[in-house]
Amino acid sequence: MIHENLLATVGDTPVVRVATLSQPPGRNVFAKLEFFNPGRSVKDRIALNIIERAEERGELARDPLIIESSSGNTGIGLSIACRVKGYRNIVVVDQNCPVEKLKILQALGATILMVRSEHDKGADLTQSRIRLIEELRRRIDGVFVPNQYENPDAPDAHYRGTGQEIVDWIETHGITLDAVLVSVGTGGTITGVSRRIKAHDPAIRVIGVEPVGSTLFGGTKGPYLQQGPGNYFIPKNLDRTHVDGAVKVGDRDAFSMCRRMAQKEGLLLGGSAGAVLHAARHQLEGPNNNVLCVLPDSGEKYLDTIYSDMWLADNGIELDSDLVNSVHVVNMDGGVDYESLANLVGS
Protein backbone atom coordinates (compact mmCIF):
# COMPACT_ATOMS: atom_id res chain seq x y z
CA MET A 1 0.00 0.00 0.00
CA ILE A 2 1.22 3.49 -0.84
CA HIS A 3 -0.17 6.25 1.39
CA GLU A 4 -0.81 9.72 0.02
CA ASN A 5 1.14 11.27 2.88
CA LEU A 6 2.26 10.63 6.45
CA LEU A 7 -1.10 11.62 7.96
CA ALA A 8 -2.72 8.58 6.35
CA THR A 9 -0.72 6.38 8.73
CA VAL A 10 -2.36 7.75 11.89
CA GLY A 11 -4.36 5.09 13.75
CA ASP A 12 -4.82 1.32 13.38
CA THR A 13 -2.17 0.72 16.06
CA PRO A 14 -1.34 -2.88 17.03
CA VAL A 15 -2.20 -4.79 20.19
CA VAL A 16 0.30 -7.14 21.85
CA ARG A 17 0.10 -9.48 24.83
CA VAL A 18 2.42 -8.45 27.66
CA ALA A 19 3.78 -11.85 28.70
CA THR A 20 5.57 -10.84 31.91
CA LEU A 21 2.41 -9.25 33.34
CA SER A 22 0.00 -11.92 32.17
CA GLN A 23 -0.71 -14.72 34.63
CA PRO A 24 -1.72 -17.93 32.93
CA PRO A 25 -4.02 -19.66 32.78
CA GLY A 26 -6.55 -17.20 31.44
CA ARG A 27 -5.20 -13.92 32.83
CA ASN A 28 -3.90 -11.59 30.15
CA VAL A 29 -2.66 -8.03 29.92
CA PHE A 30 -2.90 -6.65 26.40
CA ALA A 31 -1.32 -3.38 25.29
CA LYS A 32 -2.45 -1.12 22.45
CA LEU A 33 0.76 0.49 21.23
CA GLU A 34 0.00 4.10 20.34
CA PHE A 35 3.66 4.82 19.62
CA PHE A 36 3.09 3.21 16.22
CA ASN A 37 1.52 6.51 15.16
CA PRO A 38 3.91 8.66 13.06
CA GLY A 39 4.55 11.16 15.87
CA ARG A 40 5.08 8.25 18.26
CA SER A 41 2.06 8.97 20.47
CA VAL A 42 -1.70 8.75 20.88
CA LYS A 43 -1.92 12.54 20.43
CA ASP A 44 -1.47 12.25 16.66
CA ARG A 45 -5.10 11.12 16.55
CA ILE A 46 -6.58 14.27 18.07
CA ALA A 47 -4.16 16.60 16.27
CA LEU A 48 -5.28 15.31 12.88
CA ASN A 49 -8.99 15.09 13.73
CA ILE A 50 -9.17 18.60 15.21
CA ILE A 51 -7.50 20.18 12.18
CA GLU A 52 -9.50 18.22 9.62
CA ARG A 53 -12.84 18.96 11.30
CA ALA A 54 -11.90 22.65 11.53
CA GLU A 55 -11.07 22.63 7.81
CA GLU A 56 -14.45 21.08 7.03
CA ARG A 57 -16.25 23.79 9.02
CA GLY A 58 -14.21 26.58 7.44
CA GLU A 59 -12.74 27.66 10.79
CA LEU A 60 -9.17 28.14 9.56
CA ALA A 61 -8.02 31.44 8.08
CA ARG A 62 -6.42 31.63 4.62
CA ASP A 63 -2.94 31.42 6.18
CA PRO A 64 -3.71 30.02 9.65
CA LEU A 65 -1.41 30.13 12.64
CA ILE A 66 -2.13 27.20 14.94
CA ILE A 67 -1.18 27.71 18.60
CA GLU A 68 -1.57 24.98 21.20
CA SER A 69 -0.52 24.21 24.77
CA SER A 70 1.24 20.87 25.07
CA SER A 71 3.49 18.80 27.28
CA GLY A 72 5.07 17.77 23.98
CA ASN A 73 3.17 15.01 22.24
CA THR A 74 0.17 17.01 21.03
CA GLY A 75 2.61 19.65 19.80
CA ILE A 76 4.51 17.02 17.85
CA GLY A 77 1.31 15.63 16.31
CA LEU A 78 0.14 19.12 15.35
CA SER A 79 3.56 20.01 13.93
CA ILE A 80 3.51 16.96 11.66
CA ALA A 81 -0.02 17.79 10.48
CA CYS A 82 0.92 21.44 9.91
CA ARG A 83 4.01 20.57 7.88
CA VAL A 84 2.02 18.25 5.62
CA LYS A 85 -0.78 20.81 5.20
CA GLY A 86 1.47 23.87 4.92
CA TYR A 87 0.28 25.66 8.08
CA ARG A 88 2.36 27.61 10.58
CA ASN A 89 2.25 26.54 14.23
CA ILE A 90 3.38 27.56 17.71
CA VAL A 91 3.69 25.09 20.57
CA VAL A 92 3.56 26.42 24.13
CA VAL A 93 5.39 24.08 26.50
CA ASP A 94 6.77 24.59 30.01
CA GLN A 95 10.00 24.00 31.90
CA ASN A 96 9.06 20.37 32.61
CA CYS A 97 9.03 19.38 28.95
CA PRO A 98 11.72 16.72 28.25
CA VAL A 99 14.59 17.94 26.09
CA GLU A 100 13.99 15.17 23.56
CA LYS A 101 10.51 16.52 22.84
CA LEU A 102 11.89 20.02 22.42
CA LYS A 103 14.45 18.75 19.91
CA ILE A 104 11.75 16.95 17.94
CA LEU A 105 9.57 20.08 17.88
CA GLN A 106 12.54 22.13 16.71
CA ALA A 107 13.35 19.60 14.01
CA LEU A 108 9.73 19.70 12.82
CA GLY A 109 9.90 23.47 12.39
CA ALA A 110 7.51 24.52 15.15
CA THR A 111 7.92 27.85 16.92
CA ILE A 112 8.34 27.01 20.61
CA LEU A 113 7.40 29.16 23.58
CA MET A 114 8.47 27.85 26.97
CA VAL A 115 6.64 28.89 30.14
CA ARG A 116 8.87 29.07 33.23
CA SER A 117 8.27 29.65 36.93
CA GLU A 118 10.87 29.72 39.68
CA HIS A 119 8.10 29.41 42.28
CA ASP A 120 6.48 26.25 40.92
CA LYS A 121 9.34 23.97 39.99
CA GLY A 122 8.03 20.46 39.32
CA ALA A 123 4.42 21.66 39.44
CA ASP A 124 2.00 21.34 36.54
CA LEU A 125 1.99 24.60 34.56
CA THR A 126 -0.82 23.76 32.14
CA GLN A 127 -3.01 26.65 33.24
CA SER A 128 -0.11 29.09 32.80
CA ARG A 129 0.37 27.84 29.25
CA ILE A 130 -3.32 28.30 28.51
CA ARG A 131 -3.30 31.87 29.85
CA LEU A 132 -0.37 32.73 27.60
CA ILE A 133 -2.20 31.39 24.55
CA GLU A 134 -5.33 33.39 25.34
CA GLU A 135 -3.29 36.59 25.47
CA LEU A 136 -1.60 35.78 22.15
CA ARG A 137 -4.93 35.04 20.50
CA ARG A 138 -6.14 38.54 21.37
CA ARG A 139 -3.11 40.10 19.72
CA ILE A 140 -2.54 38.01 16.56
CA ASP A 141 -4.89 37.75 13.58
CA GLY A 142 -5.72 34.41 11.97
CA VAL A 143 -4.99 32.31 15.08
CA PHE A 144 -6.61 28.89 15.52
CA VAL A 145 -6.34 27.26 18.96
CA PRO A 146 -7.09 23.50 18.87
CA ASN A 147 -7.71 23.56 22.67
CA GLN A 148 -7.36 19.85 23.35
CA TYR A 149 -8.79 20.38 26.85
CA GLU A 150 -12.23 21.49 25.58
CA ASN A 151 -12.54 20.76 21.86
CA PRO A 152 -15.11 17.95 21.34
CA ASP A 153 -13.20 16.84 18.24
CA ALA A 154 -10.56 15.39 20.59
CA PRO A 155 -12.75 12.75 22.26
CA ASP A 156 -14.47 12.23 18.90
CA ALA A 157 -11.10 11.14 17.48
CA HIS A 158 -10.94 8.42 20.12
CA TYR A 159 -14.58 7.40 19.80
CA ARG A 160 -14.28 6.88 16.06
CA GLY A 161 -10.63 5.83 16.12
CA THR A 162 -9.09 4.28 19.23
CA GLY A 163 -12.36 3.05 20.74
CA GLN A 164 -13.64 1.61 17.47
CA GLU A 165 -10.32 -0.16 16.88
CA ILE A 166 -10.60 -1.80 20.33
CA VAL A 167 -14.15 -2.95 19.57
CA ASP A 168 -13.03 -4.34 16.21
CA TRP A 169 -10.15 -6.15 17.94
CA ILE A 170 -12.50 -7.68 20.52
CA GLU A 171 -14.87 -8.91 17.82
CA THR A 172 -12.14 -10.17 15.50
CA HIS A 173 -10.43 -12.27 18.17
CA GLY A 174 -13.51 -13.22 20.19
CA ILE A 175 -11.95 -11.95 23.40
CA THR A 176 -13.99 -11.34 26.53
CA LEU A 177 -12.51 -8.12 27.88
CA ASP A 178 -12.98 -7.24 31.54
CA ALA A 179 -11.36 -3.80 31.67
CA VAL A 180 -9.71 -1.08 29.61
CA LEU A 181 -7.15 1.15 31.33
CA VAL A 182 -6.44 4.62 30.00
CA SER A 183 -4.01 7.35 31.11
CA VAL A 184 -5.86 10.60 31.85
CA GLY A 185 -4.61 14.14 31.27
CA THR A 186 -6.74 16.31 29.00
CA GLY A 187 -9.56 13.76 29.19
CA GLY A 188 -10.02 13.24 25.46
CA THR A 189 -8.76 9.68 25.24
CA ILE A 190 -10.73 8.20 28.13
CA THR A 191 -13.91 10.09 27.22
CA GLY A 192 -13.94 8.93 23.61
CA VAL A 193 -12.79 5.38 24.37
CA SER A 194 -15.22 4.89 27.27
CA ARG A 195 -18.21 6.07 25.22
CA ARG A 196 -17.43 3.63 22.43
CA ILE A 197 -16.57 0.72 24.74
CA LYS A 198 -19.75 1.12 26.81
CA ALA A 199 -21.86 1.33 23.64
CA HIS A 200 -20.37 -2.04 22.65
CA ASP A 201 -20.51 -3.74 26.05
CA PRO A 202 -21.53 -1.90 29.25
CA ALA A 203 -19.99 -4.69 31.35
CA ILE A 204 -16.43 -3.78 30.34
CA ARG A 205 -14.94 -1.58 33.05
CA VAL A 206 -13.09 1.56 32.01
CA ILE A 207 -10.40 2.66 34.48
CA GLY A 208 -8.60 6.00 34.43
CA VAL A 209 -4.96 6.26 35.53
CA GLU A 210 -3.34 9.46 36.78
CA PRO A 211 -0.17 10.36 38.74
CA VAL A 212 -0.14 10.72 42.50
CA GLY A 213 -0.37 14.50 42.96
CA SER A 214 -2.84 15.00 40.12
CA THR A 215 -6.39 15.90 41.17
CA LEU A 216 -8.45 14.83 38.16
CA PHE A 217 -10.18 12.18 40.27
CA GLY A 218 -9.77 13.92 43.61
CA GLY A 219 -6.97 13.69 46.13
CA THR A 220 -4.28 16.08 47.30
CA LYS A 221 -2.50 18.34 44.85
CA GLY A 222 1.26 17.78 44.60
CA PRO A 223 4.21 17.70 42.19
CA TYR A 224 4.82 14.72 39.93
CA LEU A 225 7.37 13.85 37.27
CA GLN A 226 5.23 11.91 34.79
CA GLN A 227 4.89 13.98 31.63
CA GLY A 228 1.52 14.15 29.88
CA PRO A 229 -0.92 12.56 32.33
CA GLY A 230 -2.58 14.39 35.19
CA ASN A 231 -3.79 17.93 35.83
CA TYR A 232 -4.76 20.22 38.69
CA PHE A 233 -8.04 21.22 37.03
CA ILE A 234 -10.88 19.28 35.40
CA PRO A 235 -10.77 19.74 31.60
CA LYS A 236 -14.16 20.04 29.92
CA ASN A 237 -13.26 17.07 27.74
CA LEU A 238 -13.12 14.79 30.78
CA ASP A 239 -16.57 13.17 30.90
CA ARG A 240 -16.63 10.56 33.67
CA THR A 241 -20.11 9.27 32.82
CA HIS A 242 -18.75 6.02 31.40
CA VAL A 243 -15.65 5.75 33.62
CA ASP A 244 -15.94 3.11 36.34
CA GLY A 245 -12.98 4.04 38.50
CA ALA A 246 -9.56 5.60 38.78
CA VAL A 247 -6.12 4.57 40.00
CA LYS A 248 -3.30 6.86 41.11
CA VAL A 249 0.26 5.70 40.41
CA GLY A 250 3.40 7.22 41.90
CA ASP A 251 6.43 8.21 39.85
CA ARG A 252 8.64 5.43 41.18
CA ASP A 253 6.13 2.70 40.32
CA ALA A 254 5.50 4.18 36.87
CA PHE A 255 9.19 4.54 36.02
CA SER A 256 10.11 1.14 37.46
CA MET A 257 7.52 -0.44 35.19
CA CYS A 258 9.02 1.43 32.22
CA ARG A 259 12.44 0.01 33.01
CA ARG A 260 11.01 -3.48 33.55
CA MET A 261 9.11 -3.46 30.26
CA ALA A 262 12.22 -2.36 28.36
CA GLN A 263 14.32 -5.12 29.88
CA LYS A 264 11.76 -7.92 29.85
CA GLU A 265 9.55 -7.17 26.84
CA GLY A 266 11.64 -4.89 24.63
CA LEU A 267 8.96 -2.22 25.05
CA LEU A 268 10.49 1.25 25.41
CA LEU A 269 7.68 3.25 26.99
CA GLY A 270 6.90 6.68 28.38
CA GLY A 271 5.97 7.25 32.02
CA SER A 272 2.22 7.35 31.45
CA ALA A 273 2.39 3.94 29.76
CA GLY A 274 4.38 2.59 32.70
CA ALA A 275 1.72 3.88 35.08
CA VAL A 276 -1.08 2.23 33.12
CA LEU A 277 0.71 -1.13 33.09
CA HIS A 278 1.45 -0.86 36.81
CA ALA A 279 -2.24 -0.25 37.46
CA ALA A 280 -3.22 -3.16 35.20
CA ARG A 281 -1.55 -5.71 37.44
CA HIS A 282 -4.14 -4.96 40.12
CA GLN A 283 -7.06 -5.49 37.73
CA LEU A 284 -6.33 -9.17 37.16
CA GLU A 285 -8.85 -10.88 39.41
CA GLY A 286 -10.46 -14.28 39.06
CA PRO A 287 -9.41 -17.34 37.02
CA ASN A 288 -10.23 -15.80 33.64
CA ASN A 289 -9.50 -12.13 33.23
CA ASN A 290 -8.40 -9.98 30.30
CA VAL A 291 -7.47 -6.31 30.51
CA LEU A 292 -6.35 -3.97 27.75
CA CYS A 293 -4.06 -0.97 28.32
CA VAL A 294 -3.89 1.99 25.97
CA LEU A 295 -0.20 2.94 26.05
CA PRO A 296 0.16 6.63 25.06
CA ASP A 297 3.74 6.96 23.87
CA SER A 298 7.24 5.55 23.56
CA GLY A 299 10.32 6.00 25.70
CA GLU A 300 12.69 7.63 23.19
CA LYS A 301 11.50 11.05 24.38
CA TYR A 302 12.51 10.27 27.96
CA LEU A 303 16.02 8.88 27.60
CA ASP A 304 17.48 11.76 29.63
CA THR A 305 14.83 11.42 32.35
CA ILE A 306 13.06 8.11 33.01
CA TYR A 307 15.94 6.09 31.57
CA SER A 308 18.68 8.17 33.21
CA ASP A 309 19.86 6.84 36.58
CA MET A 310 21.37 10.24 37.38
CA TRP A 311 18.12 12.11 36.66
CA LEU A 312 16.14 9.71 38.81
CA ALA A 313 18.63 10.03 41.66
CA ASP A 314 18.56 13.85 41.39
CA ASN A 315 14.79 13.66 41.80
CA GLY A 316 14.91 11.32 44.78
CA ILE A 317 13.85 8.14 42.99
CA GLU A 318 15.81 4.98 43.72
CA LEU A 319 15.08 1.95 41.56
CA ASP A 320 15.63 -1.69 42.43
CA SER A 321 19.15 -2.77 41.48
CA ASP A 322 17.94 -5.16 38.79
CA LEU A 323 16.45 -2.23 36.87
CA VAL A 324 19.76 -0.34 36.64
CA ASN A 325 21.80 -1.05 33.52
CA SER A 326 25.15 0.70 33.68
CA VAL A 327 27.64 1.43 30.91
CA HIS A 328 31.01 -0.27 31.54
CA VAL A 329 33.90 1.70 30.08
CA VAL A 330 36.82 -0.32 28.74
CA ASN A 331 39.99 1.75 28.23
CA MET A 332 41.84 0.19 25.31
CA ASP A 333 44.86 2.48 25.68
CA GLY A 334 46.33 0.40 28.49
CA GLY A 335 46.28 -3.20 29.61
CA VAL A 336 42.81 -4.70 29.83
CA ASP A 337 42.05 -7.23 32.56
CA TYR A 338 39.96 -9.48 30.34
CA GLU A 339 39.45 -12.09 33.04
CA SER A 340 37.86 -9.58 35.42
CA LEU A 341 35.85 -8.07 32.57
CA ALA A 342 34.53 -11.50 31.57
CA ASN A 343 33.51 -12.20 35.16
CA LEU A 344 31.77 -8.81 35.40
CA VAL A 345 29.68 -9.00 32.25
CA GLY A 346 29.29 -12.77 32.05
CA SER A 347 27.90 -13.40 35.50
Secondary structure, 3 states (H helix, E strand, C coil): CCCCCHHHHCCCCCEEECCCCCCCCCEEEEEEEHHHCCCCECHHHHHHHHHHHHHHCCCCCCCCEEEEECCCHHHHHHHHHHHHHCCEEEEEEECCCCHHHHHHHHHCCCEEEEECCCCCCCCCCHHHHHHHHHHHHHHCCCEECCCCCCCCHHHHHHHHHHHHHHHHHHHHHCCCCCEEEEECCCCHHHHHHHHHHHHHCCCCEEEEEEECCCCCCCCCCCCCCCCCCCCCCCCCCCCCCCCCEEEEECHHHHHHHHHHHHHHHCCCECHHHHHHHHHHHHHCCCCCEEEEEEECEECHHHCCCCCCHHHHHHCCCCCCHHHCCCCCCCCCCCCCCHHHHHHHHHC
